[in-house]
Amino acid sequence: MAIVTLDDMKVAISKTLGVEMEQEQIDQLAEHIMSFFGFREVIIDNKLTAKDRDLFYQMENFKLLKTDNEEATLKKGKRWRIHYWVLNRDYIIKLSRGPEEIEEDRPYDVYSDDNDMWDRSKDEEE
């Protein structure tokens, strides 16, 4: 699975907002957004200030970020909704590297090789 890098975010922002911004502003914006995510693709909304949340909503309008939420039931029966911000990984990668770079999640690819790695009889012969 492809990981969104700082350079990917810079290119994606440049392609969506580039006409309106200088490169230095694009770099600062990309660094600011990515500083929340680090090596993750999801962050909890509670980490954001009102100003940062406004910025994230703008990035959602440009399809660079998405929102998600889940509900949890507390012991007293009250429902608690948790909001998340998610990097729109496929869209960012598509903008920065091209559509051919988007990888599908294939958790069983380890078994797809046509080699004899899993052949026990080979070990017995040695």
Secondary structure, 3 states (H helix, E strand, C coil): CCCCCHHHHHHHHHHHHCCCCCHHHHHHHHHHHHHHHCCCCEEEHHHCCHHHHHHHHHHHHCCCEEEEEEEEECCCCCEEEEEEEEECHHHHHHHHHCHHHCCCCCCCHHHCCCCCCCCHHHHHHC
